[in-house]
Amino acid sequence: MNALPKIQRGYPPDIKEIRWMAMIFTKLVIFTELRQVGLKLEATTFLVSHALK
């Protein structure tokens, strides 16, 4: 009987919970985007430095 209130409280999720999840998701997306951009920049600088030698 104690499990029922927990399940009901979980749906629908709180606004705070949704915001928190969205924030984490956004940060993850931004982080992966930045990493990809960083890798591209590294590759470009590597190629340029080798072309100039």
Secondary structure, 3 states (H helix, E strand, C coil): CCHHHHHHHHCCCCHHHHHHHHHHHHHHHHHHHHHHHHHHHHHHHHHHHHHHC
